[in-house]
Amino acid sequence: RGQCIEDLKVLALLIHARDDNMAKFSIPEGYCVERSLHRYPRLTTPIFETGGHLMVGHGQETNEMACGFIDKGG
């Protein structure tokens, strides 16, 4: 069997916006981010309502989240 997300031993950080039009968060858009979240065994998932694919307006927050995640050993 090949490597799967479920086999990851490391912590994972996924920052996403619900209104991302390139990587849909929710159904009915077919495959979506929301449906995959259960696959990551050690996932931290901050989800913003707005910001789109580029996370517009959340630069400071995403920087702080990423730095905090790294500082905690992620």
C-alpha positions as CSV (number, residue, x, y, z in Angstrom):
1,R,0.0,0.0,0.0
2,G,1.3,3.5,-0.8
3,Q,1.6,6.3,1.6
4,C,-1.6,8.0,2.7
5,I,-2.5,11.1,4.6
6,E,-3.8,8.9,7.4
7,D,-0.2,7.5,7.8
8,L,1.3,10.9,8.7
9,K,3.0,11.0,12.1
10,V,3.7,14.7,12.0
11,L,1.4,17.5,13.1
12,A,-0.4,19.3,10.2
13,L,-1.7,22.8,9.9
14,L,-4.4,23.6,7.3
15,I,-5.5,27.2,7.1
16,H,-8.5,27.7,4.8
17,A,-11.3,30.1,3.9
18,R,-14.9,28.9,3.4
19,D,-15.3,31.2,0.4
20,D,-12.2,29.9,-1.5
21,N,-13.4,29.5,-5.1
22,M,-10.3,27.5,-6.2
23,A,-10.3,24.9,-3.4
24,K,-13.9,24.6,-2.3
25,F,-14.5,24.1,1.4
26,S,-18.0,22.5,1.4
27,I,-20.2,20.5,-0.8
28,P,-22.0,20.5,-3.2
29,E,-18.9,21.3,-5.2
30,G,-17.8,17.7,-5.5
31,Y,-14.5,16.9,-3.7
32,C,-13.9,19.5,-1.1
33,V,-11.6,20.4,1.8
34,E,-14.2,19.7,4.4
35,R,-14.6,16.1,3.4
36,S,-10.9,15.5,3.8
37,L,-10.3,16.9,7.2
38,H,-11.0,13.6,9.0
39,R,-8.1,12.0,7.1
40,Y,-5.4,14.0,8.9
41,P,-4.6,12.3,12.3
42,R,-2.9,15.3,13.9
43,L,-4.5,18.3,12.3
44,T,-4.9,21.9,13.5
45,T,-7.5,23.6,11.3
46,P,-8.3,27.3,11.6
47,I,-11.1,28.1,9.1
48,F,-12.0,31.7,8.1
49,E,-15.4,32.6,6.8
50,T,-13.9,35.0,4.2
51,G,-10.6,35.7,2.5
52,G,-10.8,33.6,-0.6
53,H,-7.9,31.5,-2.0
54,L,-5.3,34.1,-1.0
55,M,-6.7,34.6,2.5
56,V,-7.1,38.3,1.9
57,G,-7.4,40.3,5.1
58,H,-5.9,37.5,7.2
59,G,-2.2,38.0,6.7
60,Q,-1.4,38.8,10.3
61,E,-3.6,36.1,11.7
62,T,-2.1,33.4,9.4
63,N,1.4,34.5,10.1
64,E,0.7,34.3,13.9
65,M,-0.9,30.9,13.5
66,A,1.9,29.5,11.4
67,C,4.6,30.8,13.8
68,G,2.7,29.5,16.8
69,F,2.3,26.1,15.2
70,I,6.0,26.0,14.4
71,D,6.9,27.2,17.9
72,K,4.8,24.3,19.4
73,G,6.7,21.8,17.4
74,G,4.5,21.5,14.4
